[in-house]
């Protein structure tokens, strides 16, 4: 049976907190674009999974969603439970799933093509959640022009996020060896 280690737990919390902070920053780093500003949250969600693994990636993205839902203005347009009625809320749920998908091969991926496939799958999962939720809210609200809205508010952002996701995959491959070395040192220190 493995002993409880406050040191390791503190490291895990710190790693998750870094990605919560990146998600908050990603919500407020906005590049003006017609219809909606471009943000970097999808790429940070994918990176969370690629660098932390699926469990900590999901924890980090869930913590981000929780902070926003309890009213802390960490989402692009603020925060609060009312956010679940917004058509874009599906992307916030998608960030959680996306981090989980990206982190599936955390320990086993050794080649860049594996990392790229996981990153692209995570990107697509985020958009599946986001578009499905958008359609549901749009239909419930009784708005017209659904398919034009899906393209205008969702699909046109996919190329940007796909490119950023590919860059995230290469970044993850570049920094993973250093992260593994640091975690190895933490594990050694924990045993002392």
TAMONOR-V875694 format. One record per pair of residues at least 6 apart in sequence whose C-alpha atoms are under 8 Angstrom apart, sorted by the first residue. I is the first residue (numbers start at 1). J is the second residue. D is the distance in whole Angstrom. If there is no record, write none. Layout:
i=<I I>
j=<J J>
d=<D D>
//
This chain:
i=<5 7 7 8 8 8 12 15 16 16 16 16 16 17 19 19 19 19 19 20 20 20 20 22 22 23 23 23 23 23 24 24 24 26 26 26 26 27 27 27 27 27 27 28 28 29 29 30 30 30 30 31 31 31 32 35 35 36 38 40 41 42 42 42 42 42 43 43 43 43 43 45 45 45 45 45 45 46 46 46 46 46 46 46 46 46 47 47 47 47 47 48 48 48 48 48 48 49 49 49 49 49 49 49 49 49 49 49 50 50 50 50 50 50 50 50 51 51 51 51 52 52 53 53 53 53 53 53 53 53 54 54 54 54 54 54 54 55 55 57 57 57 57 58 58 58 58 59 61 61 61 62 64 65 65 67 67 67 68 68 68 68 68 68 69 69 69 69 69 70 70 70 71 71 71 71 72 72 72 73 73 83 85 86 86 87 87 87 87 87 87 88 88 88 89 89 89 90 90 90 90 90 90 91 91 91 91 91 91 92 93 93 93 94 94 94 94 94 94 95 97 97 97 98 98 98 98 98 99 100 101 101 101 101 102 102 102 102 103 104 105 105 109 112 112 112 115 115 115 115 116 116 116 119 119 119 119 120 120 120 123 123 123 127 127 130 131 131 134 135 135 138 139>
j=<190 186 190 186 187 190 56 52 52 56 57 59 60 60 44 45 48 60 61 60 61 63 64 41 44 40 41 44 45 64 64 74 75 39 40 41 44 39 40 41 74 75 76 39 76 39 40 37 38 39 40 37 38 39 38 152 153 153 157 161 95 95 123 126 161 165 123 161 164 165 168 57 61 95 96 98 99 95 98 99 102 119 122 123 165 168 99 102 168 169 172 56 57 60 99 102 103 56 57 58 98 99 100 101 102 103 104 106 99 102 103 106 115 119 169 172 103 106 172 176 103 106 99 100 102 103 104 105 106 107 99 100 101 102 103 104 106 100 103 96 99 100 103 96 97 99 100 96 95 96 99 96 74 92 93 73 74 79 74 75 78 79 80 81 79 80 81 82 83 79 80 81 78 79 80 81 78 79 80 79 80 89 137 134 137 133 134 135 136 137 138 130 133 134 130 133 134 129 130 131 132 133 134 126 127 129 130 131 133 130 126 129 130 125 126 127 128 129 130 126 122 125 126 121 122 123 125 126 122 122 118 121 122 125 118 119 121 122 118 118 115 118 115 169 170 173 169 170 172 173 166 169 170 165 166 168 169 162 165 166 161 162 165 154 158 154 150 154 150 146 150 146 146>
d=<7 8 7 7 7 7 7 7 8 6 7 7 5 7 7 8 6 6 8 6 7 7 5 8 7 8 6 6 7 7 8 5 7 6 5 5 7 6 7 6 7 6 5 7 6 6 7 6 5 5 8 5 5 7 6 7 7 7 8 8 8 7 7 7 7 8 8 7 6 5 6 8 7 5 7 6 5 8 6 5 6 6 6 7 7 7 7 8 6 7 7 8 5 8 6 8 8 7 5 7 7 4 6 7 5 4 8 8 7 5 5 6 8 7 8 6 7 7 6 7 7 8 8 7 8 4 7 8 5 8 6 4 7 7 4 5 7 7 8 7 5 6 7 5 7 6 5 8 6 5 7 6 8 7 8 8 7 8 5 6 7 5 6 8 6 4 5 8 7 7 5 6 8 5 4 7 7 5 7 4 7 6 7 8 7 6 4 8 8 5 7 6 7 6 7 7 8 5 4 7 7 5 7 6 7 6 4 8 8 8 8 7 8 7 4 7 8 5 6 6 8 7 7 8 4 6 6 5 7 8 7 7 5 8 5 5 7 5 8 8 8 7 6 8 7 7 6 8 8 7 6 5 8 6 7 8 6 7 7 7 7 7 7 8 8 8 7 7 8 7 7 7 8>
//
